[in-house]
């Protein structure tokens, strides 16, 4: 049986880590990328202990040259990329025009938008060869306006919808598919970046990272003739 290789950015925690564990349980060889090596190695160790296959490939997605190097290393080790899940992202507590800085704006857009384009661009030749699929984990704010999400975050996540649409429109003849996945509130460490950090009762009503992982599984395990252009996943309490 041919090895199925999944590259996950932001794979050390939250939705990326949950997606890695779930995909590995379904037979994927998971390549974990992110900045925090210890967390990546912890997730990889969990996967291997459960009988799965995982490899660690540290990466700062804001470094375009490092993305290409990581891609080359991945291909040297595994020979192919069948799926890509981009789960890396950031925000900041200062989210308004009257308290944000333009440097912080650039950092958020670079991580949430430019880095996604750079990783997809690096993986695209291999995805063409495998008729592969890319899952861009965006946000509820990328699907509909959310006043509290912030200027930079909202702009960057909304733009991901267009990024995925152009990819699907232009790369369909090569068999490449992409999904703009827009989760509502998810109980992860990402909540620590909010101006008011939610408490335990609020988190209990949110989606779990495992909810997102099951959705990612549905997309990456779909037949090659099936494309999920956009998916919105929200907790019952989402407003």
C-alpha positions in Angstrom: 0.0 0.0 0.0 1.4 3.4 -1.0 2.3 5.7 2.0 -0.1 8.6 2.3 1.8 11.7 3.5 0.2 14.6 5.3 2.1 17.8 6.1 0.6 19.8 9.0 1.8 23.3 9.9 1.0 24.4 13.4 1.1 20.7 14.3 2.4 21.1 17.9 -0.8 22.1 19.6 -4.6 22.8 19.3 -6.3 21.9 16.1 -3.1 21.0 14.3 -2.1 18.5 16.9 -5.6 17.0 17.1 -5.7 16.7 13.3 -2.3 15.0 13.3 -3.3 12.4 15.9 -6.6 11.6 14.2 -5.1 11.4 10.7 -2.3 9.1 11.9 -4.9 6.8 13.5 -6.5 6.6 10.0 -3.3 5.5 8.4 -1.6 8.7 7.3 2.1 9.4 7.7 2.0 12.7 9.5 4.8 15.4 9.1 4.5 17.9 11.9 5.8 21.5 11.4 5.9 24.5 13.7 8.2 26.6 15.8 8.0 24.8 19.1 10.1 21.7 18.7 9.4 20.2 22.1 5.6 20.3 21.4 6.0 18.8 18.0 8.1 16.0 19.4 5.5 15.3 22.1 2.8 15.0 19.5 4.9 12.7 17.4 5.8 10.5 20.4 2.0 10.2 21.1 1.3 9.1 17.6 4.2 6.6 17.5 3.2 5.2 20.9 -0.3 4.6 19.4 1.1 2.7 16.5 1.1 5.5 13.9 3.8 7.2 11.8 5.0 10.7 12.5 8.0 12.9 11.6 9.0 16.2 13.0 10.1 19.1 10.7 10.5 22.3 12.6 9.5 25.4 10.7 8.8 29.1 11.1 6.1 29.7 8.5 7.0 33.4 8.2 10.4 32.3 6.7 9.8 31.7 3.0 13.3 30.2 2.4 12.8 27.8 5.4 9.4 26.7 3.9 11.2 25.6 0.7 13.9 23.9 2.7 11.4 22.0 4.8 9.5 20.9 1.7 12.7 19.6 0.2 13.6 17.7 3.4 10.1 16.2 3.5 10.3 15.0 -0.1 13.8 13.6 0.5 12.4 11.6 3.5 9.0 10.6 2.2 8.9 11.2 -1.6 5.5 12.7 -1.8 2.8 15.0 -0.3 -0.8 13.8 -0.5 -2.4 16.3 1.8 -1.6 19.6 3.5 -3.3 21.0 6.6 -2.4 24.6 7.5 -3.2 25.2 11.1 -0.7 27.8 12.1 -2.1 31.2 12.9 -1.9 34.1 15.3 -3.8 37.1 16.7 -3.1 39.8 19.3 -5.1 41.3 22.2 -4.9 44.8 20.7 -7.3 44.4 17.7 -8.8 47.8 17.1 -7.8 50.6 14.8 -7.3 52.8 17.9 -4.9 50.3 19.7 -3.2 48.1 17.1 0.2 48.9 15.6 1.0 48.4 11.9 3.9 46.1 12.8 1.5 43.8 14.7 -0.9 44.0 11.7 1.8 42.9 9.4 2.9 40.0 11.7 -0.7 38.7 11.8 -1.3 39.0 8.1 2.1 37.4 7.4 1.3 34.4 9.5 -2.4 34.0 8.7 -2.3 34.8 5.0 1.1 35.2 3.3 2.5 32.1 5.1 -0.5 30.0 3.9 0.2 31.0 0.3 3.9 30.3 0.7 3.3 26.8 2.1 0.7 25.9 -0.5 3.0 27.2 -3.3 5.9 25.0 -2.0 3.7 21.9 -1.7 1.8 22.5 -5.0 4.0 20.6 -7.4 3.7 17.5 -5.2 0.0 18.0 -4.7 -0.4 18.1 -8.5 1.5 14.8 -8.8 -0.7 13.1 -6.1 -4.0 14.8 -7.0 -3.8 16.0 -3.4 -5.9 18.1 -1.1 -5.1 21.2 1.0 -7.1 22.1 4.1 -6.7 25.8 5.2 -8.0 26.1 8.8 -9.4 29.6 8.8 -12.0 31.0 11.2 -15.6 31.8 11.6 -14.4 35.4 11.1 -13.2 34.3 7.6 -16.8 33.3 6.7 -18.8 36.1 8.3 -17.8 39.4 10.0 -17.1 39.0 13.7 -16.6 42.4 15.4 -14.3 41.1 18.1 -11.9 39.2 15.9 -9.8 42.2 15.1 -8.8 44.3 12.1 -5.8 42.3 11.0 -7.2 38.9 11.9 -10.5 39.5 10.1 -8.8 40.8 7.0 -6.3 37.9 6.8 -8.9 35.2 7.4 -11.4 36.6 5.0 -8.7 36.7 2.3 -8.1 33.0 2.8 -11.5 32.3 1.2 -10.3 33.9 -2.0 -7.0 32.1 -1.8 -8.8 28.7 -1.7 -11.2 29.7 -4.5 -8.4 30.7 -6.9 -6.6 27.4 -6.0 -9.7 25.3 -6.8 -10.5 27.2 -9.9 -7.0 27.1 -11.4 -5.7 23.7 -10.1 -8.8 21.5 -10.7 -7.4 20.3 -14.0 -4.4 18.9 -12.1 -6.6 17.2 -9.6 -5.8 19.5 -6.7 -8.6 20.3 -4.2 -8.7 22.8 -1.3 -11.0 23.5 1.5 -11.6 26.8 3.4 -12.4 25.4 6.9 -14.0 28.0 9.1 -14.4 26.9 12.8 -16.3 28.9 15.3 -15.1 29.1 18.9 -12.7 26.3 19.7 -11.3 25.6 23.2 -7.6 25.8 22.6 -4.6 27.9 23.9 -5.4 30.3 21.1 -8.0 31.8 23.4 -5.2 33.3 25.5 -4.7 35.9 22.8 -8.1 37.4 23.3 -8.5 40.8 25.1 -10.7 39.0 27.7 -9.7 35.4 28.1 -12.8 33.1 28.3 -13.2 31.1 31.5 -13.9 27.4 32.0 -17.6 27.6 31.6 -17.4 29.4 28.3 -14.8 27.0 27.0 -17.0 24.1 27.9 -19.6 25.2 25.4 -17.1 25.6 22.6 -15.9 23.1 20.0 -13.0 20.9 20.9 -9.9 20.4 18.8 -11.0 16.9 18.2 -14.2 18.2 16.6 -12.0 20.0 14.0 -9.9 16.9 13.5 -12.9 14.8 12.6 -13.8 17.4 10.0 -10.3 17.4 8.6 -10.5 13.6 8.4 -13.7 13.9 6.3 -12.0 16.2 3.9 -8.7 14.5 3.4 -10.2 11.0 3.2 -12.9 12.0 0.7 -12.6 10.4 -2.8 -10.5 12.3 -5.3 -13.5 13.4 -7.3 -15.0 15.1 -4.2 -14.0 18.7 -3.4 -15.2 20.4 -0.2 -14.8 24.1 -1.2 -15.8 25.6 2.1 -17.0 24.3 5.5 -18.3 26.2 8.5 -18.3 24.4 11.9 -19.6 26.1 14.9 -20.8 25.3 18.4 -24.4 25.6 19.3 -23.6 28.6 21.4 -21.9 30.5 18.5 -23.2 34.1 18.1 
